[in-house]
Amino acid sequence: MPVVVVVVAVLLACVATAIGVVSWVADDVSSDLTDQEMTCCWEEGATPAWMSDQLGIRIPEGASDRRSGYKSGQRYDTGLLAFVLPSEDAERYTGRLIRSGTEMIGNLHPEKKGYRPAAAFGHLGLPEPETVTQGLRKASLCPDDLTSPEGKYLQRCVDIFAHEFTPGTTRIYVRSTIEPSITPPPASKAP
């Protein structure tokens, strides 16, 4: 009887060890694939002007700190655009973009600190707007029947975020999932 107990204990220990090793390897591979996905496929030459044209989001002349990125994906591509405006100008800009009577909402359910979307604004050196809890408003817009003064230029559905990150200064974030039908940006690093 004691030999049977020892054999069963050894078998259980072997099974537990095997499960642990397989789990560790799977986590390691998954982590490597996630890291690869986060850094993979960003196209060179996706300037703010080019991205603005692709999305139909006009960047106001007074905007500063213009940043953009274009990531090719297996199923969908993603376009990112960000710029900074004085808060009064940002309020006017978003008011001219969204449909009359529509209000941007606060971030009532922020993502946790380690949130990493597949096409992250972190690639542009910015925090993810979905993690911001104070001073953030957001809206989702599509070009279908959007006849607002700025919305009539919209080419693709976008998520837009306005974050007043310091008093009087607002960063506009725009993210769009794009069918891979557009021509990738020209391979240039010119702004």
Disulfide bonds with the S-S distance in Angstrom:
Cys40-Cys41 2.24
Cys142-Cys157 1.97
